[in-house]
Amino acid sequence: MARVLLVDNEASILSVLSTLLKSEGFEVLSIRDCEKAVNIIKTEQFDMMILDIRMTPIDGMELLKIARAQQPEASIIMLTAYGSIETAIEAMKLGAFDYVTKPFKVDELLLTVHRALDYRKALTENINLKAEIKTKYRLENIVAESPSMKNICEMIERVAPSDTTVIIFGESGTGKELVAKAFHMYSSRKNAKFLAVNCAALPEPLLESEMFGHMKGAFTGASCNKKGLFEAAEGGTIFLDEIGAMPLSIQGKLLRVLQEKEIRRVGGTENIKVNARVLAATNVNLEEAIKTGTFREDLYYRLSVIPITIEPLRNRPEDIIPLAQHILRQEIGPNREMPRLDMDVRELLQKHQWQGNVRELENAMKHAITFMAGNVITRAVLPQKLLTALGESQASRNTDDDINEFRNKSLKTFLEQKEKEYMEAVIEAVGGDKEKAAHALKISLATLYRKLPKETKTEGNHQKAETGTATTEES
């Protein structure tokens, strides 16, 4: 229920306006005293204010300035019996939504009131949307460091509040459903259902029933009437994933849904009105599918009102490390210390082609967390498949030159080298504090020094000497 403040020196005008607006279902507060109105504006919130311009001792224009400063989101309508273009322009400049002259026509006044409230609602939703986008997720779980992903976030911000149909193109694993959910979350339908169907995962009869529903006895096993996704998603969003795999017969029915906003259940005779926003996604080239006759051209143009393409991860290297860190944080939870990616691992992640895109990176980080020792992710805990693809796998080296590399290196030497690499990584992680490193490694400080490379020991001795000198000087 909208809350409205009326301020006018004339009791008769207040009575008429109050009765009129209360009959429209508004909560109304009427005030004749301008000074009292100032205090009310400073202490109570209103969706809309209707202020008379000619009042004493504070005129309406001054009250308008106070109202704009105290409640910038409220819509304000100015009333006066002394209407002029100059006064109207001045009121608009000060932030009034509109200007109505006395005597007013009831229909025109009510129309202005409703327009003002609709404007306020849209303005408030836009402010809230921008705040959510900035603070909640750089779009929820979407990491956007690359220009292409930042552009997609901007598109979501602009397009989500409308009911425009959107189609999302991208390779498998790029996050098409994540983007679709963002469109839903930042739309006016966010409190209704988001329902997804994979068009490639279901055979034709089952897909048709899943989308449009069926009547009892429509086919073997149809023991009762069933709502389809379009009915179930009433007021919400339906996401058609892998739409390029949808059979032609169902494409025609989907086209009718988009055009007529109605469906007919399998085996039914009645058309049912539906109200669901349609988002679609595909990893195939639909224009090529049109040429081969596997996708309807008219449906393509209906779906691609707003086309969005998600670049593969290999084309947006700026996102790789932030995405890896984002995935790690999601996996370990908010309270644990964040694992560190050593420089070697960072280089490996940047070099990899990520044919599986974000999904492949997610699997790699989950694998690393499972096997990491301490709180540092090294190449030793990365999936073997990733190392093999990068040419890092020892098993993939089978040439004479590769074999020669190992002929003069014993297993003991190899293990000692790896042990030292791990100790150095732990020391770096604790900021060079060897006592903390020894504690983390569960060995004595003496054992740590014995196992460290010579240069590290020397550095440690220098640090001790400097500490000793400082102590001597102080004493």
Rosetta blueprint (number, residue, H / E / L):
1 M L
2 A L
3 R E
4 V E
5 L E
6 L E
7 V E
8 D L
9 N L
10 E L
11 A H
12 S H
13 I H
14 L H
15 S H
16 V H
17 L H
18 S H
19 T H
20 L H
21 L H
22 K H
23 S H
24 E L
25 G L
26 F L
27 E E
28 V E
29 L E
30 S E
31 I E
32 R L
33 D L
34 C H
35 E H
36 K H
37 A H
38 V H
39 N H
40 I H
41 I H
42 K H
43 T H
44 E L
45 Q L
46 F L
47 D L
48 M E
49 M E
50 I E
51 L E
52 D E
53 I L
54 R L
55 M L
56 T L
57 P L
58 I L
59 D L
60 G H
61 M H
62 E H
63 L H
64 L H
65 K H
66 I H
67 A H
68 R H
69 A H
70 Q H
71 Q L
72 P L
73 E L
74 A L
75 S E
76 I E
77 I E
78 M E
79 L E
80 T E
81 A L
82 Y L
83 G L
84 S L
85 I H
86 E H
87 T H
88 A H
89 I H
90 E H
91 A H
92 M H
93 K H
94 L L
95 G L
96 A L
97 F L
98 D E
99 Y E
100 V E
101 T E
102 K L
103 P L
104 F L
105 K L
106 V H
107 D H
108 E H
109 L H
110 L H
111 L H
112 T H
113 V H
114 H H
115 R H
116 A H
117 L H
118 D H
119 Y H
120 R H
121 K H
122 A H
123 L H
124 T H
125 E H
126 N H
127 I H
128 N H
129 L H
130 K H
131 A H
132 E H
133 I H
134 K H
135 T H
136 K L
137 Y L
138 R L
139 L L
140 E L
141 N L
142 I L
143 V L
144 A L
145 E L
146 S L
147 P H
148 S H
149 M H
150 K H
151 N H
152 I H
153 C H
154 E H
155 M H
156 I H
157 E H
158 R H
159 V H
160 A L
161 P L
162 S L
163 D L
164 T L
165 T L
166 V E
167 I E
168 I E
169 F E
170 G L
171 E L
172 S L
173 G L
174 T L
175 G L
176 K H
177 E H
178 L H
179 V H
180 A H
181 K H
182 A H
183 F H
184 H H
185 M H
186 Y L
187 S L
188 S L
189 R L
190 K L
191 N L
192 A L
193 K L
194 F E
195 L E
196 A E
197 V E
198 N E
199 C L
200 A L
201 A L
202 L L
203 P L
204 E H
205 P H
206 L H
207 L H
208 E H
209 S H
210 E H
211 M H
212 F H
213 G E
214 H E
215 M L
216 K L
217 G L
218 A L
219 F L
220 T L
221 G L
222 A L
223 S L
224 C L
225 N L
226 K E
227 K E
228 G L
229 L H
230 F H
231 E H
232 A H
233 A L
234 E L
235 G L
236 G L
237 T E
238 I E
239 F E
240 L E
241 D E
242 E L
243 I H
244 G H
245 A H
246 M L
247 P L
248 L H
249 S H
250 I H
251 Q H
252 G H
253 K H
254 L H
255 L H
256 R H
257 V H
258 L H
259 Q H
260 E H
261 K L
262 E E
263 I E
264 R L
265 R L
266 V E
267 G L
268 G L
269 T L
270 E L
271 N L
272 I E
273 K E
274 V L
275 N L
276 A L
277 R E
278 V E
279 L E
280 A E
281 A E
282 T E
283 N L
284 V L
285 N L
286 L H
287 E H
288 E H
289 A H
290 I H
291 K H
292 T L
293 G L
294 T L
295 F L
296 R L
297 E H
298 D H
299 L H
300 Y H
301 Y H
302 R H
303 L H
304 S L
305 V L
306 I E
307 P E
308 I E
309 T E
310 I L
311 E L
312 P L
313 L H
314 R H
315 N H
316 R L
317 P H
318 E H
319 D H
320 I H
321 I H
322 P H
323 L H
324 A H
325 Q H
326 H H
327 I H
328 L H
329 R H
330 Q H
331 E H
332 I H
333 G L
334 P L
335 N L
336 R L
337 E L
338 M L
339 P L
340 R E
341 L E
342 D L
343 M H
344 D H
345 V H
346 R H
347 E H
348 L H
349 L H
350 Q H
351 K H
352 H L
353 Q L
354 W L
355 Q L
356 G L
357 N H
358 V H
359 R H
360 E H
361 L H
362 E H
363 N H
364 A H
365 M H
366 K H
367 H H
368 A H
369 I H
370 T H
371 F H
372 M L
373 A L
374 G L
375 N L
376 V E
377 I E
378 T L
379 R H
380 A H
381 V H
382 L L
383 P L
384 Q H
385 K H
386 L H
387 L H
388 T H
389 A H
390 L L
391 G L
392 E L
393 S L
394 Q H
395 A H
396 S H
397 R L
398 N L
399 T L
400 D H
401 D H
402 D H
403 I H
404 N H
405 E H
406 F H
407 R H
408 N L
409 K L
410 S L
411 L H
412 K H
413 T H
414 F H
415 L H
416 E H
417 Q H
418 K H
419 E H
420 K H
421 E H
422 Y H
423 M H
424 E H
425 A H
426 V H
427 I H
428 E H
429 A H
430 V L
431 G L
432 G L
433 D L
434 K H
435 E H
436 K H
437 A H
438 A H
439 H H
440 A H
441 L H
442 K L
443 I L
444 S L
445 L H
446 A H
447 T H
448 L H
449 Y H
450 R H
451 K H
452 L L
453 P L
454 K H
455 E H
456 T H
457 K H
458 T H
459 E H
460 G H
461 N H
462 H H
463 Q H
464 K H
465 A H
466 E H
467 T H
468 G H
469 T H
470 A H
471 T H
472 T H
473 E H
474 E H
475 S L
